[in-house]
Amino acid sequence: MSRISVRGFAVASATAVTTVGAVVGVASGNTQPAGDTLEATAADATLLADIPMGQQAQVQVSSLAEQADAQAAAADATAKKSAEEAARIEAAKTAKAKKEAAEEKAQAERDKEERANRDSVRDASSFSAKGSYSVAEVQAIARQMVPADQFQCFSNIVDHESTWNYRAQNPSSGAYGLVQALPGSKMSSAGADWQTNPATQIKWGLNYMNERYDSPCGAWSFWQANNWY
């Protein structure tokens, strides 16, 4: 029986009892108003209906079930949050690994290209010597001797040092040639014709930049900071 039906039963029973009591009271000469007796008895019945033992047991069971449901829901939420965090961390690791793999692949491609460029360059001895060379001819020789990814840096240095004049000489210091070797005779290590052959000068200058600065671009970076190399 539900709480409402118990209360209703109690009230109905109290009403019936009060009605009988009112009749008996009148017969015995009791002068207390029937309305007062009815109200008091109904109130007492209502109080009794408020605490039925079966109802208390049902409320306790319901409360325990609700607590269990709440704990289960909280556990599910925690597990879901943990799973989402784990998935986020794993996704970040995967993305980082892919990025590193892509960078390694790109670097390998650059290294391969650089090796190919270096393998394809010509040595100074492969050029026939001439009596004189124009700036365009000297630059064409340099393009064939200097790796493609280093040519611009090499060209920047030569532009500043000699403006591509393979016979340029500094009257004060004695520096000579395209890369202004000081003294110019240093270039003899690349060939006896260092004074007249731009290919020999380019060979020496390229070796110098590689040995001292790792590359022409390393030499150009130093030059920019110091105005010499």
C-alpha positions in Angstrom: 0.0 0.0 0.0 1.4 3.4 -0.9 1.9 6.3 1.4 -1.1 8.2 0.0 -3.4 5.1 0.3 -2.3 4.5 3.9 -2.9 8.1 4.8 -6.3 7.9 3.2 -7.2 4.7 5.0 -6.2 6.2 8.3 -8.2 9.3 7.8 -11.2 7.4 6.6 -11.0 5.0 9.6 -10.6 7.9 12.0 -13.6 9.6 10.5 -15.7 6.5 11.0 -14.6 6.1 14.6 -15.2 9.7 15.4 -18.7 9.6 14.0 -19.5 6.6 16.2 -17.9 8.3 19.2 -20.0 11.4 18.6 -23.2 9.5 18.6 -22.2 7.7 21.8 -21.2 11.0 23.4 -24.5 12.6 22.7 -26.3 9.6 24.1 -24.2 9.7 27.3 -24.5 13.4 27.7 -21.0 14.4 26.6 -21.2 18.0 25.6 -17.8 18.3 23.6 -18.4 19.4 20.1 -18.3 16.6 17.5 -16.1 18.8 15.2 -13.3 19.1 17.7 -13.2 15.3 18.4 -13.2 14.6 14.6 -10.3 16.9 14.0 -8.1 15.6 16.9 -8.7 12.0 15.9 -7.9 12.6 12.2 -4.7 14.3 13.2 -3.6 11.4 15.4 -4.4 9.0 12.5 -2.4 11.1 10.1 0.7 11.0 12.4 0.5 7.2 12.6 0.2 7.0 8.8 3.4 9.0 8.5 5.6 6.3 9.9 4.5 2.9 8.6 7.3 0.2 9.0 7.0 -1.2 5.5 7.2 2.3 4.0 10.5 2.9 6.0 12.0 -0.2 4.6 11.1 0.7 1.1 12.6 4.2 1.5 15.9 2.8 2.8 16.1 0.3 -0.1 15.4 3.1 -2.6 18.0 5.4 -1.0 20.7 2.7 -1.2 19.8 2.0 -4.9 20.0 5.7 -5.7 23.5 5.9 -4.0 24.7 2.9 -5.9 23.4 4.5 -9.2 25.1 7.7 -8.3 28.4 6.0 -7.5 28.2 4.0 -10.7 27.5 7.1 -12.7 30.5 8.9 -11.1 32.7 5.9 -11.8 31.6 5.8 -15.5 32.3 9.6 -15.8 35.7 9.1 -14.3 36.5 6.2 -16.6 35.2 8.1 -19.6 37.4 11.1 -18.7 40.5 8.9 -18.2 39.8 7.2 -21.5 39.5 10.6 -23.3 42.8 11.8 -21.7 44.6 8.6 -22.6 43.3 9.0 -26.2 44.4 12.6 -26.3 47.9 11.7 -25.1 48.2 8.8 -27.6 47.0 11.1 -30.4 49.6 13.7 -29.4 52.4 11.0 -29.4 51.3 9.8 -32.8 51.2 13.3 -34.3 54.7 13.9 -32.8 56.1 10.7 -34.2 54.6 11.5 -37.7 56.1 15.0 -37.6 59.5 13.6 -36.6 59.3 11.0 -39.3 58.4 13.6 -41.9 61.3 15.9 -40.8 63.7 13.0 -41.0 62.5 12.1 -44.5 62.8 15.7 -45.6 66.3 15.9 -44.2 67.3 12.7 -45.9 66.0 14.1 -49.2 68.0 17.2 -48.7 71.1 15.2 -47.9 70.6 13.1 -50.9 70.2 16.2 -53.1 73.3 17.8 -51.6 75.3 14.7 -52.3 74.0 14.6 -55.8 75.0 18.2 -56.3 78.4 17.7 -55.0 78.9 14.5 -57.1 77.8 16.4 -60.2 80.3 19.4 -59.8 83.3 19.6 -62.1 86.9 19.8 -61.0 89.1 22.8 -62.1 91.2 20.5 -64.3 88.1 19.7 -66.5 88.1 23.2 -67.9 90.4 24.2 -70.7 92.6 27.2 -69.9 92.0 30.4 -71.9 93.9 33.6 -72.2 91.1 35.6 -70.7 87.6 35.2 -69.3 84.5 37.4 -69.1 82.5 37.8 -65.9 79.8 35.6 -67.4 82.3 32.9 -68.3 83.8 32.9 -64.8 80.3 32.7 -63.2 79.4 29.8 -65.6 82.5 27.9 -64.4 81.6 28.6 -60.8 78.1 27.3 -61.3 79.6 24.0 -62.5 82.1 23.7 -59.6 80.1 24.9 -56.6 77.2 22.8 -55.3 73.8 24.3 -56.4 72.6 24.9 -52.8 75.8 26.7 -52.0 76.3 28.8 -55.1 74.4 31.9 -54.0 76.5 32.2 -50.8 79.7 31.7 -52.8 78.5 34.3 -55.3 77.7 36.8 -52.5 81.3 36.6 -51.2 82.9 36.9 -54.6 80.6 39.9 -55.4 81.9 41.7 -52.3 85.6 40.6 -52.6 86.3 41.0 -56.3 83.1 41.6 -58.3 84.0 38.4 -60.2 87.3 39.8 -61.5 89.8 36.9 -61.3 92.7 39.3 -61.7 91.6 41.7 -58.9 94.4 42.6 -56.5 94.4 44.7 -53.3 97.3 47.1 -53.5 97.5 47.5 -49.8 97.3 43.9 -48.6 98.3 42.0 -51.7 95.1 39.9 -51.6 94.4 38.4 -55.0 91.8 36.9 -57.3 88.1 36.1 -57.1 88.1 35.2 -53.4 91.0 37.6 -52.5 93.3 35.0 -51.1 96.0 36.6 -48.8 98.6 36.2 -50.0 97.5 35.1 -53.4 100.2 32.5 -53.6 98.2 30.3 -51.2 96.1 29.3 -54.2 99.1 27.5 -55.7 98.0 24.5 -53.7 95.1 24.2 -56.1 97.2 24.8 -59.3 100.2 26.5 -60.6 98.0 28.7 -62.9 96.3 30.3 -59.9 97.0 33.8 -61.3 95.3 33.4 -64.6 92.8 30.5 -64.3 89.5 31.4 -62.5 88.7 27.6 -62.2 91.8 27.2 -60.0 90.9 30.1 -57.9 87.3 28.8 -57.5 88.7 25.4 -56.5 90.9 26.9 -53.8 88.2 29.3 -52.5 85.6 26.5 -52.3 88.1 24.3 -50.4 88.9 27.1 -48.0 85.3 27.9 -47.2 84.5 24.2 -46.6 87.5 23.6 -44.4 87.2 26.8 -42.3 83.4 27.4 -42.2 82.0 24.0 -43.3 80.4 25.5 -46.5 80.2 28.7 -48.5 77.0 29.5 -46.7 78.8 29.2 -43.4 81.5 31.5 -44.8 78.9 34.0 -45.9 77.2 34.1 -42.5 80.6 34.9 -41.0 81.3 37.5 -43.6 78.0 39.3 -42.9 78.8 39.5 -39.2 82.5 40.6 -39.7 82.8 42.0 -43.3 85.6 39.5 -43.9 86.1 35.8 -43.8 
